[in-house]
């Protein structure tokens, strides 16, 4: 993996972006074209040079919350929230990472 570009390099890329093509900037800075594209897009669309803020990963439901979800869906399988996908657990608890749904068939 290539080293991360510094703020000075990103600033230089945005200055060069006013007069040069992205391919020319990539050749002049020695950075890959996708890096140049990403830096320019972040600067023009969001006005930032620094790295994007990373959000915390969603919390997976606990076993107790899973039991509550199953109990609620057994009691009323048509629970939904208007404007959502229609599933009770989509608006009650975030999904488990890696595709785990409410009930996993084995």
C-alpha positions in Angstrom: 0.0 0.0 0.0 1.3 3.4 -0.9 2.0 5.9 1.8 -0.8 8.4 2.5 -0.6 11.8 0.9 0.2 14.6 3.3 -1.8 17.8 3.6 0.8 19.7 1.6 0.6 17.2 -1.2 -3.2 17.4 -1.2 -3.0 21.2 -1.3 -0.6 21.1 -4.2 -2.9 18.7 -6.1 -5.8 21.1 -5.6 -3.7 24.1 -6.8 -2.6 22.1 -9.9 -6.2 21.0 -10.5 -7.0 24.6 -11.6 -4.8 24.4 -14.7 -3.7 20.8 -15.3 -5.5 17.6 -16.2 -5.8 14.9 -13.6 -3.4 12.7 -15.6 -0.8 15.4 -15.7 -1.2 16.0 -12.0 -0.7 12.3 -11.4 2.5 12.2 -13.4 3.8 15.4 -11.8 3.2 14.3 -8.2 3.9 10.6 -8.6 0.6 9.7 -7.1 -1.8 7.2 -8.7 -4.7 8.7 -10.8 -7.4 7.4 -8.4 -5.7 9.2 -5.5 -5.6 12.5 -7.5 -9.3 12.0 -8.4 -10.3 11.3 -4.8 -8.4 14.4 -3.5 -9.9 16.7 -6.1 -13.4 15.3 -5.6 -13.2 15.7 -1.8 -11.9 19.3 -2.2 -14.5 20.4 -4.8 -17.5 18.6 -3.4 -16.9 18.9 0.3 -14.2 21.6 0.6 -11.9 19.4 2.6 -8.2 18.4 2.3 -8.0 16.2 5.4 -9.2 12.6 5.6 -12.9 12.0 5.8 -14.4 11.5 9.3 -15.0 7.8 10.0 -18.2 6.8 11.7 -18.4 4.2 14.4 -19.5 0.8 13.2 -23.1 -0.1 14.0 -23.7 -2.1 17.1 -25.0 -5.6 16.5 -28.1 -6.6 18.5 -27.4 -8.7 21.7 -28.9 -12.1 22.2 -31.7 -10.6 24.4 -32.5 -8.1 21.7 -32.6 -10.9 19.1 -35.1 -12.8 21.3 -37.3 -9.7 21.6 -37.2 -9.2 17.8 -38.2 -12.8 17.2 -41.0 -12.7 19.8 -42.4 -9.5 18.3 -42.3 -10.9 14.8 -44.0 -14.2 15.9 -46.7 -12.2 17.7 -47.3 -9.9 14.7 -45.5 -10.9 11.5 -46.7 -7.7 9.7 -45.1 -5.2 11.9 -43.5 -2.4 9.8 -42.6 1.2 9.9 -43.9 3.3 7.0 -41.2 4.5 4.7 -38.8 1.7 5.7 -38.2 -1.7 4.2 -41.1 -3.0 6.2 -39.2 -5.2 8.7 -39.6 -4.6 12.4 -35.9 -5.2 13.1 -34.7 -2.7 10.5 -35.9 0.2 12.6 -35.5 -1.4 16.0 -31.9 -2.5 16.0 -29.1 -2.3 13.4 -28.4 -5.4 11.4 -25.7 -7.8 12.4 -22.5 -7.3 10.5 -21.8 -9.6 7.5 -25.4 -10.2 6.5 -26.7 -11.7 9.7 -30.5 -11.2 9.8 -33.0 -11.7 12.6 -33.1 -15.4 12.3 -30.4 -17.5 10.8 -31.4 -20.8 9.3 -29.0 -23.6 9.9 
